[in-house]
Amino acid sequence: DVDGNEGESVPKFHGSSTIKEIDLQQGNADEEEQFIPLYGENTANIYNDIEPIVLTGDDAMAYANDDDEEQNDFNAEVDHGLHRPPPTSKEAAAAMDIDLENNPPTKETHEENRQWENEVARRAGVLPTTPVVDDNTDSTRRRSRRTAAPGDAEEPTLTQIKSSLQPTIKNLQIVLSDLDTAIHRHESTVTSANEEAKKLEAALEKHGKALEYYQCLREDLATWMGALRELKKMVDLAEDAKHRWEGEITWRRKERAWEWQEDVADVLENKGLLEKSIVGDGQSIVPTSINKSQPTVDEFGRDLTSMATMARTKRWERRRQIFIRRRNGNSGTSIEERTLITNEDNISNEEISDWKQRHQAFSDAIALVPMMVQDEYLSTYNLCKMFLEWERQYPDDYKNCYAAMTLVQMISVLVRLELCQRWDTLALHESLDNDENEKTFVSDLSKFKWCIDLNEAFSNADGPKNNGLLTNIIHKCVVPQFTSVLTIQDMERGNLHGLYDPFSPLQTKRLCFCCTSILQYLDSCLNEKGSEKRNEFLENTTKSLLSVLQYNLESEAIPIVKSSEITIVDDKFMPRDSGANAYDDETSDAIAYAMIIQTKSLSQLAVNMIDWLSVLDKAIYSPSDELSSLTRCVFVDLVSVRILPIIQSLHGISSHELFHEFPKEIIGEIYGAATRNGLLEKNENILLSAPLRVAAQTTTGI
């Protein structure tokens, strides 16, 4: 160059004047361009102050090699060690063209340009690498350059070019493979995206329909819930009124029966005809001397004995009048007619009339309840269809929302309403001689409208059967009402006892049938929960019956007559002492009650309990302590301790035809019921029923 230094080898151009002109033009062009400084504000035009250096030939190649080794990490990937020629402006390029026309290049220039191009191609990987020549000295390079003729330069062959292109071809093939893989991957991504978009569109459409459906369902459920909520309030009031009415009738009759029994014991004790009274839990036998320790006058000087006698006599007279009126004026003075008096004669016509009026008012009120809401909200079928459609379209949502539990709660209101209208388990309307149609009252659950609607709704639907739903409804609605009849809390006394009268054969028949009907539906659900509900129902029923029986037995005082001091003359009760007059009507009625009436009542109680034992024994598959206790209470506390002593006391006056056949009738009835129901054949009942077997052999010869 100008300073005598070796520079980078570049193609040689023309004279120094031309180079200076180019440098001047290059400087002017550089001054026009603005660069962002890399090393601060003072380095903006750093290259404008340096004069360009031009190297040619081998010097340029050597400088390029040294620069390639020093800056390999920086620019190896950019230009393979060769600096890009400095940019030139349009004026400089035009000047170069003019200079080339005036001064055409020589052969030496062509040769140097060709070698430079081959080196660039070699570095780019297009040409194979030339053999390395020992260039330790500049003289060797100059000598080789001087001896080499221009036409002796080695030309690349086609094989060399192909071999040099193989790495590039491989690289291009790898790039092509990567592109194919990327294209396939992108195509798969596009396909997946399209499928996902379709799924999302379908889900959006589905959720849109679901949103519309749930909006309509929400409105329907809100309307249903509002109607049933108002209906439930009225049903609660109706059930409470019904239980109070049934409780008043049942306990008025029980209180009158216990009062009658106490009056009989008092009369027999005053006449010296009371041998003993059986009271307590059935095992205790105590004499009836309880009134001797009581004072005879009160603080006002009134004779308590006299007042008690007057009250007892007044009750007896009322009982006789009601009995005579019921028999159309027949006084009933014979012994057989005296035994026809029942506990119904202790209830006056005014009380029965009042109960009838209350029952009619209650029935009218119940009839008005369905009129408070529209008919469509009283249909169990419509309610079930709405929930079944929900379950059919969205089963997962139906399950996750516990919709079945909601359906049971909603249907329970309609079930309770119909039970209030048509389920008379105690048969009180028949005992009051109402003129109502018996067909309005049913005991079979399959005849209720809600049960018919449920079966119809599930029979028309494609889905599971209604056994599980029916079981839940029966367990939630029917079972509590059934159990409440047997065991209910009396608020006035604060004790647990039942509205069920175990002495009533009609109530026993109704309740046994209802129990069997409930068990049929509970047996239809064979899963574990259904079995638990069934066992729980049987256990509660058995416990309730045991408590009812024990409560009634403990509340009674069974009077036993001294039959050795009584005889019958001219169809009248008379003392055995000769010359004595016949007993008065009150005493004769007391004797008839102690010997005949209470025995019939206790015998009916035993038969009713044996019917219950038969129903429960068939339903309970495994041994039950509650059932064993109930069986023991029937055969021991009732039959052996209470009924058989009365039968034994009748042997003293068995000369009368009535008293001769009566023991056979009572024992035969109890023994026949136990045999018919298969209770006497069980091994666990052999010892319990032994006294009954002996009595049957003695009286009837069985």
Salt bridges, closest charged atoms under 4 A:
ASP58 OD2 - ARG145 NH1 2.38
ASP67 OD2 - HIS83 NE2 2.88
ASP68 OD2 - ARG123 NH1 3.70
ASP99 OD2 - HIS14 NE2 3.54
GLU111 OE2 - ARG114 NH2 2.32
GLU119 OE2 - ARG122 NH2 1.85
GLU119 OE2 - ARG123 NE 3.27
ASP138 OD1 - ARG141 NH2 1.93
GLU205 OE2 - LYS209 NZ 3.80
GLU230 OE2 - LYS233 NZ 3.89
ASP236 OD2 - LYS232 NZ 3.21
ASP236 OD1 - ARG416 NH2 2.28
GLU239 OE1 - ARG416 NH2 2.90
ASP240 OD2 - ARG244 NE 3.13
GLU248 OE2 - ARG252 NH2 3.19
GLU248 OE1 - ARG358 NH1 2.14
GLU255 OE2 - ARG493 NH2 2.16
GLU259 OE2 - ARG315 NE 3.86
ASP263 OD1 - ARG315 NH2 2.84
ASP263 OD2 - ARG319 NH2 3.91
ASP266 OD2 - ARG312 NH1 2.71
ASP298 OD2 - ARG302 NE 2.83
GLU337 OE2 - ARG327 NH2 3.80
GLU344 OE1 - ARG253 NH2 3.74
ASP345 OD1 - ARG326 NE 2.77
GLU351 OE2 - ARG252 NH1 2.67
GLU351 OE2 - ARG256 NH2 2.67
GLU389 OE2 - ARG392 NH2 2.49
GLU418 OE2 - ARG422 NH1 3.13
ASP424 OD2 - HIS429 ND1 2.26
GLU430 OE2 - HIS429 NE2 3.73
GLU430 OE2 - ARG510 NH2 2.41
GLU436 OE2 - HIS359 ND1 3.06
ASP453 OD2 - LYS449 NZ 2.88
ASP490 OD2 - ARG493 NH1 2.45
ASP490 OD2 - HIS497 NE2 3.80
ASP523 OD1 - ARG534 NE 2.23
GLU536 OE1 - HIS475 NE2 3.68
GLU539 OE2 - LYS543 NZ 3.17
ASP571 OD1 - HIS656 NE2 3.77
ASP585 OD1 - ARG338 NH2 2.85
GLU586 OE2 - ARG312 NE 3.12
ASP589 OD2 - ARG320 NH1 3.52
ASP589 OD1 - ARG338 NH1 2.66
ASP617 OD2 - LYS682 NZ 3.08
